[in-house]
Amino acid sequence: MRQNNFTPLAKHMHESANGDLSATRSLSELSKTKVFTDSLPSDPKYPTPSDSHKAERSELGPRLVKGALYTFVRPEPTEDPELLATSRRALIDIGLDPAKADTDEFKQLVSGNKIFWDPDSQTGIYPWAQCYGGYQFGQWAGQLGDGRAISLFESQNPSTHTSYEIQLKGAGKTPYSRFADGKAVLRSSIREFVVSEALNALRIPSTRALSLTFCPHSRVQRERVEPGAIVCRAAQSWIRIGTFDLLRARGDRALIRQLAEHVATKVLPGWKSLPGKLPEGNVSETVPQPARGIEAETVEGEGKYEENRFTRLFREITRRNAQTVAAWQAYAFTNGVLNTDNTSIIGLSIDFGPFAFLDNFDPSYTPNHDDFMLRYSYKNQPSIIWWNLVRLGEALGELIGAGSKADEEEFVNEGVRKDWADELVERAETIIQQVGEEYKAVFMTEYKRLMTLRLGLKQSKQQDFDELYSELLDTMEALELDFNHMFRKLSNVNIKALETDEARKDVAGQFFHKEGLAGLEKDEGAARERIAKWLDKWRARVLEDWGEGHDDERIAEMKQANPKFLPRSWILDELIDRVEKKGEREILNQVMEMTLSPFEDEWGWNREEEERFCGDVPKYNRAMQCSCSS
């Protein structure tokens, strides 16, 4: 992966090969590696592909797997699979020619019917499922793992040199399925397929979705019997904070160290790519550009502030997740289940269950109807991600706290001597606390950058946070205005239309729902006045940054920061109904066209339908919730 010198997310982990078909390959030509399984220990019960292949799938588990980070396991075959849709953008980004997605070879691969391993010669790449644990709703859940996800191989895009691990979700039982069936239902698979690509199109770091396959003979028991499906997805890494959690819970010091080394050298670009100790000074001012290029053996600082390479790894993971959650908040994306097993080690949005984009701005909203305590509500996401990162800090704590002694033979082989245990603990706690301050600063820096773009400004000023961001959010909450529609409609406002108080009050009405005021505020005049006062402040800042006569340019830039289309919950519900119940197929491709190009004004398939999907959310379909069941 590319280095991150606190570059904006658009350049950091949002992936796009910019439609460069010249760099794409056919499936057979696509590079295929297995760095994960070559570098890390396998399930001791089935240590080789041959051992796993000889066994009946039912013999593989479910069971506890110790001393390992994965199990070799093949997908279950799918009878008469139907390829419902592919993401052209995702295929190009992994280096695969979209035209080749129509081949039988591709269809068999993404349905679990083809693997790149030859049982006769015992060569090639055998699929695997990862082993990890996690804290779920704040409670330790023990071993979890890929209960229905099976990785096929890794591949590197020849143009961007970004590597991806290609994985099937819903392809059958693994040793980590626990009491489940290893399947995924069509309903949740449609949701994941669409939102993975929606987030990437919004320049928010996310795992990707290559294809969606319908399994016509698969009947899956959830709250009801539902049809099954498989999503073929891709990520630079599927390692989670929960991967480290499980090793810490089991006291596996050696494997924690091995996994940390793997993340730094195989997933990230190497130890020298990691951010070093921040310079002295106000963290909000020093956080944007930490020093990089530091040798792995170098230790920075002294005493309890001594920082080794494992601290730098923790800092990089923290910064990436801070930037991602800032983007969630800026675009009002709510994950719904931010357990540590759903928190990416490289800051990707991952594992989509009861997610949603906010409709009306309600900070306490959670899309998860089982989240009675609102633990994973929109407003709590930044603090929850930090809570998860503290669990990672605890797993890495011994390595962080060791400071300059991290590579001493006695520490590596025997652990911490009693006479310096207190020193180690104090150093680890000090560093984790310092990185926590850095997390806040990185989050705020990225959040302000994105909100500045969304408001059409060229620079962020200190007073903007209170006078523009906070006041706008308070107004949207009080008047129950649609979060993302507010910004898109604002993108179309001409500054000359805001020159008088009466004009501003007139424009204010554009932001109401079709039925008028939806909140507790029933005085339309007071509501218009409140919005008008904010518009006056916004107008002044726009003129300060842009001057007179640049509305066309500003509007064009704002439209590239404020999507017209988002896959709202009501749209996904309609899409699921039309595909699953009514047998429609083309609607899925049409919604994906809008998803992949969310900033456009129109998409050219049905203007009336496009405007309906982009328009006011139906009153009784706002703030929908769903379950984790998928």
C-alpha positions as CSV (number, residue, x, y, z in Angstrom):
1,M,0.0,0.0,0.0
2,R,1.0,3.6,-0.5
3,Q,2.5,5.6,2.2
4,N,0.2,8.0,4.1
5,N,1.7,11.3,5.1
6,F,-1.7,12.4,6.3
7,T,-2.8,12.9,2.8
8,P,-6.5,13.3,2.2
9,L,-8.6,10.2,2.1
10,A,-9.1,10.6,-1.6
11,K,-5.4,10.0,-2.1
12,H,-4.9,7.6,0.8
13,M,-7.0,4.5,0.7
14,H,-9.9,5.3,-1.7
15,E,-8.9,3.0,-4.6
16,S,-9.4,3.7,-8.2
17,A,-7.4,2.9,-11.3
18,N,-9.3,5.7,-13.1
19,G,-10.8,3.4,-15.6
20,D,-7.4,2.3,-17.0
21,L,-8.4,-0.7,-19.0
22,S,-4.9,-1.0,-20.5
23,A,-3.6,-2.3,-17.1
24,T,-6.3,-5.0,-16.8
25,R,-5.9,-8.7,-17.4
26,S,-8.1,-11.8,-17.9
27,L,-8.6,-14.0,-14.8
28,S,-6.0,-16.5,-15.9
29,E,-3.5,-13.7,-16.5
30,L,-4.2,-12.0,-13.2
31,S,-1.3,-12.4,-10.7
32,K,-2.0,-14.7,-7.9
33,T,-0.1,-15.0,-4.6
34,K,-0.7,-16.4,-1.1
35,V,1.5,-14.2,1.1
36,F,-0.8,-14.5,4.0
37,T,-0.7,-18.3,4.2
38,D,3.0,-18.4,3.3
39,S,3.9,-16.0,6.1
40,L,1.7,-17.1,9.0
41,P,1.0,-20.4,10.9
42,S,-1.8,-22.6,9.7
43,D,-4.3,-24.7,11.6
44,P,-2.2,-27.6,13.2
45,K,-5.0,-30.1,12.6
46,Y,-4.9,-29.5,8.8
47,P,-1.5,-27.9,8.2
48,T,-1.3,-28.3,4.5
49,P,-3.8,-27.8,1.6
50,S,-3.6,-31.6,0.9
51,D,-4.6,-32.4,4.5
52,S,-7.6,-30.1,4.2
53,H,-8.6,-31.3,0.7
54,K,-8.6,-35.0,1.8
55,A,-11.0,-34.3,4.6
56,E,-14.7,-34.1,4.3
57,R,-15.8,-30.5,4.7
58,S,-17.9,-31.5,7.7
59,E,-14.7,-32.8,9.4
60,L,-13.1,-29.4,9.4
61,G,-15.2,-27.9,12.1
62,P,-16.6,-25.8,13.8
63,R,-14.1,-26.1,16.6
64,L,-11.5,-24.1,18.4
65,V,-8.3,-23.4,16.5
66,K,-5.2,-22.5,18.5
67,G,-1.7,-21.4,17.5
68,A,-2.8,-20.5,14.0
69,L,-4.2,-17.6,12.1
70,Y,-6.1,-19.5,9.4
71,T,-7.4,-22.9,8.3
72,F,-7.2,-24.2,4.7
73,V,-10.8,-24.7,3.6
74,R,-12.5,-24.9,0.2
75,P,-15.8,-23.3,-0.7
76,E,-18.9,-25.3,-1.0
77,P,-20.0,-25.9,-4.6
78,T,-23.0,-23.9,-5.9
79,E,-25.5,-25.5,-8.1
80,D,-26.7,-23.4,-11.1
81,P,-25.3,-20.1,-9.9
82,E,-26.6,-16.9,-11.4
83,L,-24.2,-13.9,-11.7
84,L,-26.5,-11.0,-10.8
85,A,-24.1,-8.1,-11.1
86,T,-20.5,-7.0,-11.1
87,S,-18.8,-3.7,-10.2
88,R,-16.9,-2.5,-13.2
89,R,-14.9,-0.1,-10.9
90,A,-13.9,-2.8,-8.5
91,L,-12.8,-5.2,-11.2
92,I,-10.6,-2.5,-12.8
93,D,-9.1,-1.6,-9.5
94,I,-7.9,-5.1,-8.8
95,G,-6.6,-5.3,-12.4
96,L,-9.3,-7.5,-14.0
97,D,-10.8,-6.7,-17.3
98,P,-14.6,-6.1,-16.8
99,A,-15.3,-7.7,-20.2
100,K,-13.9,-11.0,-18.8
101,A,-16.5,-11.1,-16.0
102,D,-18.9,-12.6,-18.5
103,T,-16.8,-15.7,-18.9
104,D,-17.7,-19.1,-17.4
105,E,-14.3,-19.2,-15.6
106,F,-15.1,-16.0,-13.7
107,K,-18.7,-17.1,-12.9
108,Q,-17.4,-20.4,-11.5
109,L,-14.8,-18.7,-9.5
110,V,-17.1,-16.2,-7.8
111,S,-19.7,-18.8,-7.0
112,G,-17.2,-21.1,-5.2
113,N,-17.0,-23.7,-8.0
114,K,-13.4,-23.0,-9.0
115,I,-10.2,-22.8,-7.1
116,F,-6.6,-22.3,-8.3
117,W,-5.2,-25.5,-6.7
118,D,-4.6,-28.8,-8.5
119,P,-5.2,-31.8,-6.3
120,D,-3.1,-34.1,-8.6
121,S,0.1,-32.0,-8.5
122,Q,-0.8,-30.4,-5.2
123,T,0.2,-27.0,-6.6
124,G,-1.4,-23.6,-6.8
125,I,-3.2,-21.7,-4.1
126,Y,-5.6,-23.3,-1.7
127,P,-8.4,-21.2,-0.1
128,W,-8.4,-20.3,3.6
129,A,-10.5,-18.8,6.3
130,Q,-9.0,-16.5,9.0
131,C,-9.0,-17.1,12.7
132,Y,-9.7,-14.1,15.0
133,G,-11.8,-13.1,18.0
134,G,-13.4,-9.9,19.2
135,Y,-15.2,-7.8,21.7
136,Q,-18.9,-7.6,20.7
137,F,-21.0,-4.8,22.3
138,G,-18.1,-4.3,24.7
139,Q,-18.0,-7.9,25.9
140,W,-15.3,-10.5,25.1
141,A,-16.8,-13.0,22.6
142,G,-13.9,-15.5,22.3
143,Q,-12.9,-17.1,19.0
144,L,-15.0,-15.9,16.1
145,G,-13.2,-16.0,12.7
146,D,-14.3,-16.2,9.1
147,G,-17.5,-18.2,9.7
148,R,-18.7,-17.8,6.1
149,A,-15.9,-16.0,4.3
150,I,-13.2,-17.9,2.4
151,S,-10.2,-16.2,0.7
152,L,-9.2,-17.5,-2.7
153,F,-5.9,-15.8,-3.5
154,E,-4.2,-12.4,-3.5
155,S,-3.6,-10.3,-6.6
156,Q,-1.7,-7.2,-7.4
157,N,-2.9,-4.5,-9.8
158,P,-0.1,-4.1,-12.3
159,S,-0.8,-0.4,-12.7
160,T,-1.3,0.8,-9.1
161,H,0.8,-2.0,-7.5
162,T,-1.9,-2.3,-4.8
163,S,-2.5,-5.9,-3.6
164,Y,-5.9,-7.3,-2.8
165,E,-7.1,-10.5,-1.0
166,I,-10.0,-11.9,-3.0
167,Q,-12.7,-13.5,-0.8
168,L,-16.1,-15.1,-1.1
169,K,-18.7,-14.4,1.6
170,G,-21.5,-16.9,1.9
171,A,-19.5,-19.8,0.5
172,G,-20.1,-22.4,3.2
173,K,-19.0,-23.6,6.6
174,T,-15.5,-23.2,8.0
175,P,-14.0,-24.2,11.4
176,Y,-15.1,-20.7,12.6
177,S,-18.8,-21.0,11.7
178,R,-19.8,-21.8,15.3
179,F,-23.5,-22.6,15.3
180,A,-24.1,-21.0,11.9
181,D,-24.4,-22.4,8.4
182,G,-21.7,-20.5,6.6
183,K,-24.3,-19.0,4.2
184,A,-25.3,-15.5,3.4
185,V,-28.8,-14.4,2.4
186,L,-29.6,-12.5,-0.8
187,R,-31.0,-9.6,1.2
188,S,-27.8,-8.8,3.1
189,S,-25.6,-9.7,0.2
190,I,-27.3,-7.0,-2.0
191,R,-26.7,-4.5,0.8
192,E,-23.0,-5.3,1.2
193,F,-22.5,-5.4,-2.6
194,V,-23.9,-1.9,-3.0
195,V,-22.5,-0.2,0.1
196,S,-19.0,-1.4,-0.4
197,E,-18.9,0.3,-3.7
198,A,-20.9,3.3,-2.5
199,L,-18.3,4.1,0.2
200,N,-15.4,3.8,-2.2
201,A,-17.2,6.1,-4.7
202,L,-17.5,8.6,-1.8
203,R,-13.7,8.3,-1.3
204,I,-14.2,6.6,2.0
205,P,-11.8,3.7,2.7
206,S,-13.7,0.5,2.3
207,T,-13.5,-3.2,1.3
208,R,-14.7,-3.7,-2.2
209,A,-17.3,-5.9,-3.9
210,L,-16.5,-7.4,-7.2
211,S,-19.6,-9.5,-7.9
212,L,-23.0,-10.7,-6.5
213,T,-24.0,-14.3,-7.3
214,F,-27.5,-15.7,-6.6
215,C,-27.6,-19.3,-5.4
216,P,-31.1,-20.5,-6.6
217,H,-31.1,-23.8,-4.7
218,S,-29.8,-22.4,-1.4
219,R,-32.5,-21.9,1.2
220,V,-31.1,-20.2,4.3
221,Q,-32.9,-20.1,7.7
222,R,-32.8,-16.7,9.4
223,E,-35.9,-15.1,10.9
224,R,-37.5,-16.7,7.8
225,V,-36.3,-19.0,5.1
226,E,-34.5,-16.8,2.5
227,P,-32.6,-17.4,-0.7
228,G,-28.8,-17.5,-0.5
229,A,-26.1,-15.5,-2.3
230,I,-22.4,-15.0,-2.5
231,V,-20.5,-11.7,-2.6
232,C,-17.0,-11.8,-4.1
233,R,-15.2,-9.1,-2.3
234,A,-11.6,-7.7,-2.0
235,A,-9.5,-5.9,0.5
236,Q,-5.8,-4.9,0.9
237,S,-6.1,-7.0,4.1
238,W,-8.8,-8.7,6.0
239,I,-6.9,-8.6,9.3
240,R,-8.9,-7.0,12.1
241,I,-8.2,-5.7,15.6
242,G,-9.9,-8.8,16.7
243,T,-7.1,-10.9,15.2
244,F,-4.8,-9.4,17.8
245,D,-7.5,-9.6,20.5
246,L,-7.7,-13.4,20.3
247,L,-3.9,-13.8,20.5
248,R,-3.8,-11.6,23.6
249,A,-6.6,-13.5,25.2
250,R,-4.7,-16.7,24.7
251,G,-1.4,-15.2,25.8
252,D,0.3,-16.0,22.5
253,R,3.2,-13.5,22.7
254,A,5.2,-15.0,19.9
255,L,2.3,-14.9,17.4
256,I,1.3,-11.4,18.4
257,R,4.9,-10.4,17.5
258,Q,4.8,-12.4,14.3
259,L,1.5,-10.9,13.2
260,A,2.7,-7.3,14.0
261,E,5.8,-8.0,11.8
262,H,3.5,-9.3,9.1
263,V,1.2,-6.2,9.1
264,A,4.1,-3.8,9.0
265,T,6.1,-5.6,6.2
266,K,3.5,-7.5,4.2
267,V,0.3,-5.4,4.5
268,L,1.9,-2.0,4.9
269,P,4.9,-0.8,2.8
270,G,7.4,-1.7,5.6
271,W,8.7,-0.3,8.9
272,K,10.2,2.8,7.3
273,S,6.8,3.8,6.0
274,L,5.4,4.3,9.5
275,P,5.0,7.6,11.3
276,G,7.5,8.6,13.9
277,K,7.3,10.5,17.1
278,L,5.5,13.8,16.8
279,P,7.6,17.0,17.3
280,E,7.1,18.9,20.5
281,G,4.2,21.4,20.5
282,N,0.5,21.5,20.1
283,V,-0.6,18.1,18.8
284,S,-3.3,19.7,16.5
285,E,-0.5,21.6,14.8
286,T,2.2,18.8,14.7
287,V,-0.1,15.9,13.7
288,P,-0.4,16.5,9.9
289,Q,3.2,15.6,9.0
290,P,5.0,13.1,11.3
291,A,8.4,12.1,10.2
292,R,8.7,8.9,8.2
293,G,11.6,6.9,6.8
294,I,12.7,5.8,10.2
295,E,14.7,2.6,10.4
296,A,13.1,-0.4,12.1
297,E,15.7,-0.6,14.8
298,T,15.6,3.1,15.7
299,V,14.1,4.1,19.1
300,E,12.9,7.7,19.5
301,G,12.6,9.5,22.8
302,E,13.7,8.6,26.3
303,G,12.3,7.0,29.5
304,K,8.6,6.5,29.5
305,Y,8.4,8.3,26.2
306,E,10.7,5.8,24.4
307,E,9.1,4.8,21.1
308,N,10.1,1.7,19.1
309,R,8.8,0.4,15.8
310,F,5.8,-1.3,17.4
311,T,4.7,2.1,18.7
312,R,5.0,3.4,15.2
313,L,2.8,0.6,13.9
314,F,0.2,1.3,16.5
315,R,0.3,5.0,15.5
316,E,-0.2,4.2,11.8
317,I,-3.2,1.9,12.5
318,T,-4.7,4.6,14.8
319,R,-4.2,7.4,12.2
320,R,-5.8,5.4,9.5
321,N,-8.9,4.5,11.5
322,A,-9.2,8.1,12.7
323,Q,-9.3,9.3,9.1
324,T,-11.9,6.7,8.2
325,V,-14.3,7.5,11.1
326,A,-13.9,11.2,10.3
327,A,-15.2,10.4,6.8
328,W,-18.1,8.4,8.2
329,Q,-19.1,11.4,10.3
330,A,-18.7,13.9,7.5
331,Y,-21.0,11.8,5.2
332,A,-23.3,10.5,8.0
333,F,-22.5,6.8,7.4
334,T,-23.4,4.6,10.4
335,N,-21.8,1.1,10.5
336,G,-24.2,-0.3,13.2
337,V,-21.9,-3.0,14.6
338,L,-18.4,-1.6,15.4
339,N,-17.1,-4.7,17.3
340,T,-13.4,-5.2,17.3
341,D,-13.7,-8.0,14.8
342,N,-15.4,-5.5,12.5
343,T,-12.6,-2.9,12.8
344,S,-9.9,-3.1,10.1
345,I,-6.2,-3.1,11.0
346,I,-5.7,-0.7,8.1
347,G,-8.7,1.5,8.5
348,L,-11.1,0.1,6.0
349,S,-14.9,0.1,6.4
350,I,-15.5,-3.6,6.7
351,D,-18.2,-6.2,7.3
352,F,-21.5,-4.5,6.6
353,G,-24.6,-5.6,8.6
354,P,-27.2,-3.1,9.8
355,F,-25.5,0.0,8.3
356,A,-27.3,3.1,7.1
357,F,-26.7,6.6,5.9
358,L,-28.5,9.1,8.1
359,D,-31.7,10.6,6.7
360,N,-32.7,13.4,9.1
361,F,-29.8,14.5,11.2
362,D,-30.2,12.6,14.5
363,P,-26.8,12.1,16.3
364,S,-28.4,9.3,18.5
365,Y,-29.6,7.3,15.5
366,T,-28.4,3.6,15.2
367,P,-29.5,1.5,12.3
368,N,-29.2,-1.6,14.5
369,H,-32.5,-2.5,16.2
370,D,-30.6,-4.7,18.7
371,D,-28.4,-1.8,19.9
372,F,-30.7,-0.8,22.7
373,M,-28.0,1.2,24.5
374,L,-27.1,3.1,21.3
375,R,-23.5,2.0,21.7
376,Y,-22.9,2.1,18.0
377,S,-25.0,5.2,17.3
378,Y,-23.8,7.8,14.8
379,K,-22.5,10.2,17.5
380,N,-20.6,7.4,19.3
381,Q,-18.6,6.1,16.4
382,P,-15.4,8.1,17.0
383,S,-15.3,7.1,20.7
384,I,-16.1,3.5,19.9
385,I,-13.3,3.2,17.3
386,W,-10.9,4.6,19.9
387,W,-12.2,2.1,22.4
388,N,-11.4,-0.7,19.9
389,L,-7.9,0.8,19.3
390,V,-7.2,0.8,23.0
391,R,-7.9,-3.0,22.9
392,L,-5.3,-3.2,20.1
393,G,-2.9,-1.1,22.3
394,E,-3.4,-3.7,25.1
395,A,-2.6,-6.5,22.7
396,L,0.6,-4.7,21.5
397,G,1.2,-3.3,25.0
398,E,4.1,-5.5,25.9
399,L,5.9,-4.8,22.6
400,I,5.2,-1.0,22.9
401,G,6.2,-0.9,26.6
402,A,9.4,-2.8,25.9
403,G,10.9,0.3,24.3
404,S,14.5,-0.3,23.4
405,K,14.4,-3.8,24.8
406,A,11.9,-5.1,22.3
407,D,14.5,-7.1,20.4
408,E,16.6,-8.3,23.4
409,E,16.8,-12.1,23.4
410,E,15.6,-12.5,27.0
411,F,12.5,-10.4,26.3
412,V,11.7,-12.1,23.1
413,N,12.0,-15.6,24.4
414,E,11.1,-15.3,28.1
415,G,9.0,-12.2,28.5
416,V,9.1,-9.4,31.0
417,R,11.4,-9.5,34.0
418,K,9.7,-8.5,37.3
419,D,12.3,-5.8,38.0
420,W,11.2,-3.8,34.9
421,A,7.6,-4.7,34.6
422,D,6.4,-1.5,36.2
423,E,8.6,0.5,33.8
424,L,7.1,-1.4,30.8
425,V,3.5,-0.8,31.9
426,E,4.1,2.9,32.6
427,R,5.6,3.3,29.1
428,A,2.8,1.4,27.4
429,E,0.1,3.4,29.2
430,T,1.8,6.7,28.5
431,I,2.3,6.0,24.8
432,I,-1.3,4.7,24.3
433,Q,-2.6,7.9,26.0
434,Q,-0.4,10.1,23.8
435,V,-1.6,8.3,20.7
436,G,-5.1,8.8,21.9
437,E,-4.5,12.6,21.7
438,E,-3.1,12.1,18.3
439,Y,-6.3,10.1,17.3
440,K,-8.4,13.1,18.3
441,A,-6.3,15.5,16.4
442,V,-6.2,13.4,13.2
443,F,-9.9,12.9,13.4
444,M,-10.6,16.6,13.8
445,T,-8.2,17.6,11.0
446,E,-9.8,15.2,8.6
447,Y,-13.3,16.0,9.6
448,K,-12.7,19.8,9.2
449,R,-11.1,19.2,5.8
450,L,-14.1,17.2,4.6
451,M,-16.7,19.6,6.1
452,T,-14.8,22.5,4.5
453,L,-15.1,20.8,1.1
454,R,-18.8,20.0,1.7
455,L,-19.5,23.7,2.5
456,G,-17.7,24.9,-0.6
457,L,-14.9,26.7,1.2
458,K,-11.3,26.9,0.3
459,Q,-9.8,26.9,3.8
460,S,-10.9,26.0,7.3
461,K,-10.8,28.8,9.9
462,Q,-11.0,28.4,13.6
463,Q,-14.4,30.0,13.9
464,D,-15.9,27.8,11.2
465,F,-16.3,24.9,13.6
466,D,-18.7,26.8,15.9
467,E,-20.2,29.3,13.5
468,L,-20.8,27.0,10.5
469,Y,-20.3,23.3,11.3
470,S,-21.9,23.1,14.7
471,E,-24.6,25.6,14.1
472,L,-25.6,23.9,10.9
473,L,-25.7,20.5,12.7
474,D,-27.8,21.9,15.5
475,T,-30.2,23.5,13.1
476,M,-30.6,20.3,11.1
477,E,-31.2,18.3,14.3
478,A,-33.8,20.8,15.7
479,L,-35.7,21.0,12.4
480,E,-35.2,17.4,11.4
481,L,-33.6,18.2,8.1
482,D,-32.0,15.6,5.8
483,F,-28.3,15.6,6.4
484,N,-26.9,14.8,2.9
485,H,-29.7,16.6,1.0
486,M,-28.9,19.8,2.9
487,F,-25.4,19.8,1.5
488,R,-26.4,18.9,-2.1
489,K,-29.1,21.5,-2.1
490,L,-26.7,24.0,-0.7
491,S,-24.4,23.2,-3.6
492,N,-26.9,24.6,-6.0
493,V,-27.5,27.9,-4.2
494,N,-26.3,31.0,-6.0
495,I,-24.6,33.5,-3.6
496,K,-26.5,36.4,-5.3
497,A,-29.8,34.7,-4.1
498,L,-28.7,35.4,-0.5
499,E,-28.2,39.1,-0.6
500,T,-31.2,40.1,1.6
501,D,-32.8,38.7,4.7
502,E,-36.0,38.0,2.8
503,A,-34.2,36.3,0.0
504,R,-32.4,34.1,2.5
505,K,-35.7,33.2,4.2
506,D,-37.1,32.3,0.8
507,V,-34.1,30.0,0.0
508,A,-34.4,28.4,3.5
509,G,-37.7,26.7,2.4
510,Q,-35.7,24.6,-0.1
511,F,-34.3,22.5,2.8
512,F,-37.6,21.5,4.2
513,H,-39.2,18.1,3.6
514,K,-42.1,18.0,1.1
515,E,-44.6,17.8,3.9
516,G,-43.0,20.9,5.5
517,L,-41.5,21.1,8.9
518,A,-41.0,17.6,10.4
519,G,-39.5,18.4,13.8
520,L,-40.8,19.8,17.1
521,E,-40.4,23.3,15.7
522,K,-43.8,24.1,14.2
523,D,-43.3,27.8,13.5
524,E,-42.2,27.9,9.9
525,G,-41.3,31.6,10.1
526,A,-38.9,30.9,13.0
527,A,-37.4,28.0,11.2
528,R,-36.9,30.0,8.0
529,E,-35.3,32.8,10.1
530,R,-32.9,30.3,11.8
531,I,-31.7,28.9,8.5
532,A,-31.5,32.4,7.0
533,K,-29.1,33.5,9.8
534,W,-26.9,30.6,9.1
535,L,-27.0,31.2,5.3
536,D,-25.9,34.8,5.9
537,K,-22.8,33.5,7.8
538,W,-22.1,31.0,5.1
539,R,-22.5,33.6,2.4
540,A,-19.9,35.8,4.1
541,R,-17.4,32.9,4.3
542,V,-17.9,31.9,0.7
543,L,-17.3,35.5,-0.5
544,E,-14.2,35.7,1.8
545,D,-12.7,32.5,0.2
546,W,-14.0,32.9,-3.4
547,G,-14.7,36.6,-3.9
548,E,-17.5,37.8,-6.3
549,G,-18.3,36.1,-9.6
550,H,-17.1,32.6,-9.0
551,D,-20.4,30.8,-8.3
552,D,-20.2,28.5,-11.2
553,E,-16.7,27.3,-10.2
554,R,-17.7,26.9,-6.5
555,I,-20.9,25.1,-7.4
556,A,-19.0,22.6,-9.6
557,E,-16.6,21.9,-6.8
558,M,-19.3,21.5,-4.2
559,K,-21.1,19.0,-6.4
560,Q,-18.0,16.9,-6.4
561,A,-18.0,16.8,-2.6
562,N,-21.7,16.4,-2.1
563,P,-23.4,13.3,-3.6
564,K,-26.8,13.6,-5.2
565,F,-27.3,9.8,-4.7
566,L,-26.8,7.6,-1.7
567,P,-28.1,4.1,-1.3
568,R,-30.5,4.9,1.6
569,S,-32.1,2.2,3.6
570,W,-35.5,2.6,1.8
571,I,-33.9,2.3,-1.6
572,L,-32.0,-0.9,-0.6
573,D,-35.3,-2.3,0.8
574,E,-37.0,-1.6,-2.5
575,L,-34.1,-3.0,-4.4
576,I,-34.1,-6.2,-2.4
577,D,-37.9,-6.6,-2.9
578,R,-37.6,-6.1,-6.6
579,V,-34.7,-8.5,-7.1
580,E,-35.7,-11.2,-4.6
581,K,-39.5,-11.2,-4.7
582,K,-40.3,-9.8,-8.2
583,G,-37.4,-11.4,-10.1
584,E,-36.1,-8.1,-11.6
585,R,-32.5,-7.9,-12.6
586,E,-31.8,-4.7,-14.5
587,I,-32.7,-2.5,-11.5
588,L,-29.7,-3.8,-9.7
589,N,-27.3,-2.6,-12.5
590,Q,-29.1,0.7,-12.7
591,V,-28.8,1.4,-8.9
592,M,-25.1,0.4,-9.2
593,E,-24.6,2.9,-12.0
594,M,-25.8,5.6,-9.6
595,T,-23.8,4.2,-6.7
596,L,-20.5,4.3,-8.7
597,S,-21.1,7.9,-9.8
598,P,-22.9,9.5,-6.9
599,F,-22.0,13.1,-7.7
600,E,-23.6,13.2,-11.2
601,D,-26.8,15.2,-11.9
602,E,-28.3,12.4,-14.0
603,W,-27.4,8.9,-15.1
604,G,-29.4,8.4,-18.3
605,W,-31.6,5.4,-17.6
606,N,-34.8,6.8,-16.3
607,R,-34.9,10.5,-15.2
608,E,-38.2,10.0,-13.2
609,E,-36.8,7.0,-11.2
610,E,-33.5,8.7,-10.7
611,E,-35.1,11.8,-9.2
612,R,-37.3,9.6,-7.0
613,F,-34.2,7.8,-5.6
614,C,-32.4,11.1,-5.1
615,G,-35.4,13.0,-3.7
616,D,-37.1,13.3,-0.4
617,V,-37.0,10.2,1.7
618,P,-40.6,8.9,2.1
619,K,-41.8,10.1,5.5
620,Y,-42.5,6.7,7.0
621,N,-39.2,5.2,5.6
622,R,-36.9,7.5,7.5
623,A,-34.5,6.3,10.2
624,M,-35.1,2.6,9.3
625,Q,-33.5,-0.1,11.4
626,C,-32.6,-3.7,10.7
627,S,-31.0,-6.7,12.5
628,C,-27.5,-8.2,12.4
629,S,-29.1,-11.3,10.9
630,S,-27.6,-11.9,7.4
